[in-house]
């Protein structure tokens, strides 16, 4: 098979590799669509994200969908031919975190496209059968791949406790911010405000539902909010989000910011605010598929470009262009 391999920062090339054989509890998926994530671009440009460092050739890509074409010894042949969305996680099923239901926090996690684990910018991948979720025919390959960023959004709104009648602020109108805003509406928030310095990006979010775009300078005038979900990683946005909360409100950190930031501790303490983060997701795929199947979340219109496998490098460079929301690599093109 062909795979797009990152050999060094900025150096990505097509290589011929053996088609992987599924283990007993795995399925082999012929990959149809892979979303390009900002984290993929970080690895491509910088060779690392925090403590995760690319030290050997690596296949990136973790937002994937395709068709099951082979099954392991323990998996029923009935799964053959199923169109699936891949949850790109391989936790240790016996770890304390997994047994407690927090398998996303498993210290032995093997996650697609995270060094040293190869990802999905390839024609075929394997995954545990339970992490390959059937999708209905009404869901496109693109949308099936984008269940992954939607799962991040679902994890964030769940962590924030978003519920009916609440006011929610989302900071950052990139692809994750837009999907988080949609998820907040789907979970019952009656006011969803999205803030971004790029007013065009904020305005674009209005295409995806009753979402109100504002400039960062206007956030304080529109509060207070029950929940703020920070999707940009910008310290100024974190501070603004924290200060916008009503007493006992919750700030959920999704965007990856710098290692150290200044926090307004009196605001945090005196309002008894909760500040928490999300790291990937757990138990989100069934919800994601239902939200898309029923039209409560729109993923197809997020896609602003398609690329062949040998154009993966071009796609990774294009991610930084604010004109794009979501780019898709189609390995079978």
Helices and strands as residue ranges (DSSP letters): E 2-8, E 11-16, E 26-35, H 38-46, E 48-49, E 52-53, E 58-59, E 63-71, G 77-79, E 83-86, E 89-90, H 96-99, G 103-105, E 110-111, E 124-128, G 129-131, E 132-134, H 141-145, H 147-159, E 167-171, H 175-186, E 191-195, H 199-204, G 205-208, E 212-214, G 216-218, H 219-222, E 225-230, H 235-243, E 245-253, H 265-270, E 274-277, H 285-293, G 300-302, E 303-308, G 309-311, H 312-318, E 326-330
